[in-house]
Amino acid sequence: MGDFFQNGVITTFHELSNRSVEELESDLMDWSKTRPISLLIPSLYSEFEGDAIPKIISELRKVSYLDEVIIGLDNADREQFNKAKDALQALELRSRVIWNDGPGMQEIKEELAGQNLGPLERGKGGNVWYSMGYFLASGRGAVLGMHDADIVTYSREMLAKLIYPVANPTFGYVFSKGFYFRTDPNGFNGRVSRLLVTPLIRALQQTLGQDDYLAYLDSFRYPLAGECAMNADVVLGLRIPFDWGLEIGVLSEVYRRYTSGRVCQVDLADAYDHKHQIVSEEDPNHGLHRMATDITKSIYRKLAIRGQVFSQGIFRTLKATYFRTALDFVDHYTHDAEMNGFPVDRHREEQLVEMFAQTITAAGEQYLTRPMELPLIPSWAVTADAQPDVFNRVLEIVETDNS
């Protein structure tokens, strides 16, 4: 059962009716004739060996409004790259695989790194950035949709809903963000969003006072979702993080450049599941532990850019406020799960809150030690100004690899 409640400062598109996916796709097909639509899927090669990618390809075979599918491929040798290309042959539309480990892309990466223009570390952020570079270089798409490669509950309806608000020429949205209910037989998922990001935003509002940026972030029902759609001019000007702060970083960049009236979120699915990260309590450099640190620092940096002055005292107060707020959220989710018949491990949820609380001060100490650290990749607009032939070279490399 859907609801039509609008809260926060952005528009929320709900699941309110049984409108068929065919109707949505018919509209998208009409609009795509004047505003072509591309799809970007950042992926590790290992995803091609699991169940998710074959399911995604099977669903995309039914989609006719896409102009091209772009796969950003990491951790693949030549044989694996060729296997990924072969897998996409099942699609009856244009597809390109960005072989990030191939000699051509490696050469581009080294040149850009020498001018401080590319990602400083490998990861999803770098994968997305180079794939966006090809999207811009090809010049084929006016709208870009993006989703993860590990969605085991994927359906083409999710894609149509995600792209619809941006593709619609009368709506005026430049960016849409997906949200959903994450679950599996073990209970509620989405631990970092549920137990870190939202409680942290609420704690920051209590500690620092009301802030337009925090109100904007708090409007998103799933701020860490990997599913989004945007206009090509949004892609051109994005400065995105190369670390785990990618999703928050994208939201922050959209906030910096556009009014909230041009941003929306879309209910994509009743239930959603994909690959889960390990927690890694003992090692802060991996798993959810690393993710929590990167996300938290990303929010601190954005607030600092807006004029907030941080100190150790503020971070200690924030930790205490977060801890109490997050425990309240554990109550909310425990009761919600029990009422709906989902299993819940309350003790485990509280252990995660304790780890995230430690992360808040640890991230604060890292920020104070290295306040000028900015893991942001320059926008493609800046990169193209510095390297006028970069788009032509990226296009040539990708087309040669895929020929």
N, C-alpha and C positions, 0 to 999 in steps of 0.2 A: 504494500500500500504506500503510495507516494504522499508527499506533502507539498504545499506551495509556499511555505514560509521563506521569506527573503530576509536574511540577517547579514550584518556586515556591510561592507562598502562596495562589493562587487555583485553582479547578477548571478543567480544560481538557476541553472536549467535542471528541472526535476523530471523524473520518470512518472508521468501523470496519466498516461493513456496506453492503449495497446496499438498505437500507430505502427504500422509494419515497417520493417527495415527496407522493404522494396520502395515504399513511398519516400523515405528519407533519401535513398539512393537515386530515385528519379529526380528529386530536386537537385542533388549534388551533380548529377550528370548534366543537367541543364546549365548550372552555373560553371561547371568545369570547361565548357566550350569557350568561355571568354576569360576565365581565371583558372588555368590548369592547376591540378592538385598533385603534390608529391608526398610520398611517405618515406620517412627515415626510421630505420631500426638499428640502433647500435647493438653489436653482438660480439660475444666471444665465439670462437669456433666450437667450443664444447657444447654450445646451445644446439648446434646442428646434429649432435649425436644424441640429444634427448628427445622428449616428446613435444616440446613447445613449438619449435620451428616448423616441423611437419604440419602441426595443427594450424599454425598461422598461415603457412603457404596454402593449405587446403581451403581456408576461409577466403584468402585473398584471390583465389582463382574465381570466386563468384563476384568479385568487385569489378565494375566496368568504368567507374568515373576517375580512377587514378591514371595520371599520365606516366608516372614512373615510381619504382620502388628502389630505394637506396639502402643497402646494407653496409654499415660500417663494421668491418671485420678485424678483430684483434686476436692475437695469439694463434696465428695460422701460418704454416709453411706453404710452399707452392702446391703440394699435393692437396692439402686441406683447402686452400683457396680455390682450387679447381673443383673440388667436391662441392663447396658452397655454391659456386657458379652453376654447377650441374643441377643442384637442388632447385635453383630458381628457374630452371628451364620449364618447370611445370606451370609457371605463370604465363598467361597469354597477354602480357604487357611488358613494356620496357623495364628492365631491371639492371642495376649496376652494383657490383661489390667493390667497396673501397678496401683494397688490400693494404692495411696500415703497416704490415711487416714486410711488404714487398720492396725491392730496391728503389723503385721510382719514388714512392712515398717517403722512404727513409732519406733519400737525397733532399727532398723538399723540407723535411723535418729538420735536418741538420742545418740547412741554410737559414731557415727561419729562427732556429734556436740561437744561431750566431748573432742575430740582430734582436734578440729578446722579443720575438714576435710569436713564437709558438708555445705550446704547453711545456712546462718544466718537468712534468712527470707523466708517465703513462697512466691511463685509466679511462673511465667512461667519459669524463669531460673532454679529454683530447680526442677520443673517438667521435663524439658528437660534433666537435668543432671542425675537424677535417671533413666529416661528412657534410656538414653545413657548407663548407667551402666548395665542395663539388656541386651541391644543390645550386649555389649562387653562380658557379662557373658555367654550369650547363644552361642556365637562363631559361629553363623550361617551365618552372613552377612559379605560380603567384601565391600559392598557399602551401605550407609545409606542415604535415602531421607527423608526430613522433611518438613511438611507444617502445617499451622494452621487448626484448627477445625471449623472455622466459615465462610468458604468460600462459599457464597451462589451461586456463578457462577462457581462452580467446574466442571471440566471435566477431564477425564483420560488422555487427550492429554497434559494437563498442567504437569502432573506427568511424562509422557514419555519424554517430552522436558527437564524437570528439571534434570532428572537422566542421560540422554543420554551422555552428554560430559564426565561425570566421569566414567560411565560404559564402554564407548568405550575404548578398550585396546590399541588402537593406538594413541589416542589423548594426553594422558599424563597429563590430568587435575586431581587434587586431590580435587578441591572444585568448585562448581558452585552455583551461586546466581540467583534467579528469579527476573524478573522485568515485569511490566505491566502498563497499563493505568487504574487508579482507578477512577471510576465514578459511579454515580447513577442519577436518574431523577432530583436531586437537583444541579447537576453540578460536578465539579472536587473535588475529595477527596485526601487523602494522604497529609493532611495539615502539619504534622510535617516534613515529608521529603521535601515537596515543599518549605515551608515557614520558616523552621528552619535549618535543617541539611545542605542542599546545600548552602544557603546564608551564614551560619556560616562558613562552610569550605572555601568559597571564601573570607570571611572577615578575617579569620585567615591567609590565604595566603597573603593578602594585609598587614596585621598588623605585622606578624612575618617573612614574606619572604617565598620563595618557600621551600617546604619540601616534601620529597618522600612519607611520610605517608599520608599527606594531598592530594597529587596528586593521590595516590591510592584510598582513599575514594571518591574523586571527580570523579573517573572513573565509579562508580556505579550509574546506572540510578534510582534505588530504594533501597538505602542502608538499609532501615528499613523493607524490605520484610521479611516475616517469612519463605519463601520457599528457601531451599538450599539442596544440596547433597554433600556428601564427602566420602572419603575412610575411612575404619575402623581405620587406623593408625592416621588419623587426629582426629577422635573422641577420641582416647585414650589420646592424648596429650593436648586437649583443656582445657583452664581455662576460664570459662564463668562467666559473672556477674549473680547475682540472681535478680537484679533489672531491670528497664526498659531499661538499657543499653545493654541488651542481644544481639541484632542484631549487633550493632556497636562493642560490645566486641568480638563477634565471628569473624567479619571481621578483627579486630585488631590482634587477635591471629593467624589467617591464615596468615596475613601480616608478623607477627614476625617469623613464622616458615617456610614459603615457598616463593619462588620467584613469582613475578607477572605473569610470564609465565605459571604457573601451576594453575592459577585462572581464572575463566570466569564468564560471566553472560548470561542469556538466556531469550529471549522474550517469555513469557508463554501464553499471552492471549491478545486479542484486547481490552477487557474490563473485569474488575475484581471488585468485591465488597465483603466486609465482614463487621463484626460488627464495629461500630464506638464508640470511647471513648468520654465521656463528656469532655468539655473544662476545667471546674472548675477554672474560673478566680480568684475567691476569696479564694480558698483553694489550696495552693501549694502542698498538700500531696495527691492529687487525680487527675485522668483524665490526659488530655494532659499537664496540668501544671506540674504534677509530672514527667510524661514521659520526657518532655523537659529538666527538671533539671537533671535527671539521665543520659540522653544521653549526655548532654553538659559536665557534670563532667567526663563522661567516656572518651570523647575526650581530655579534659584537662589532665587527668591522663596519657593517652598514650603519649601525647606530653611532659609531664614532665619526663616520663621515658626515652624519647629520648634526654633529656638535656635542654628542654626549661624551663627558669625561669620565673615565673609569678609574677605579682604584681597588686595592685589595679589600678595603672595607666594604665597598659596593658589592664585590663578588661574594664576600662572606654573607652579607645580608641577602643577596640574591639566592645563594645556595639554600639558606634556611627557608626563605619564602617559597622557593621551588619545591623543596622537600614536602612541605605541608600541602601545597597545592596538588602535587602529583599523587600523594597518598589519598587525597579526596577523589582524584580521578580513578584510582584503583578501586575505590568503593563503587563509583558510578559504573565502571565496566564490569565489576564482579556481579553486581545486582542485575545489570542488563543481561549478562550472559546466563545467569541462573534462571531468570524469568523466562528466557527464550530457549532453555534447555541445552545450552552450550557448556561444555566442560571448561573449567577455569582453575588455574593454579595460582591462587592469591599470593602464596608465599613467594613463588617465582616472580610474580609481577612486582612485589615489594623489593625483592633483591635487585631487579633491574633499576628501580627508582633509586636505590642506594648507589648503584654504580653511576647512574646518570648524574646524581647529585655531586659525586666526586669529580665527574667530568666538567661540571660547570666551573668549579674553582681551578681545575687543572687547565682548562681552556683559557680561563682568565689570566692565569700566570703566564701561559705561553703568549697571550696577546700583549701583556705588559712588557714581557721580555723582548718581543719582536713586533712592536706596534706598526712598523712599516711593511710587514710581510703581507703581500697581496697575491694570493694564488689565482689571479684572474688572467685569462688569456686575452690579448688585445682583440678587439672586434675585427671582423673581416674588412670593414671599411678602412680601418687604420692600417691593416696588413697590406691591403691593395694599394694604399697611398705610398707605403714604403717600398713595396715590390710590385710595380705596375703590371708585370707579366705573370703574377702568381696564379691568377685564375686560368689563364691559357695553359700554363704548365700543369696545374692540377687536372684540368680537363683532358689534356693529352695523355697524361700518365694513366688515368682511370680508364679512358677509352682504349688505350693500348693493352692494359692488363685484361680488359674484358672482351677484347676482340677474339 
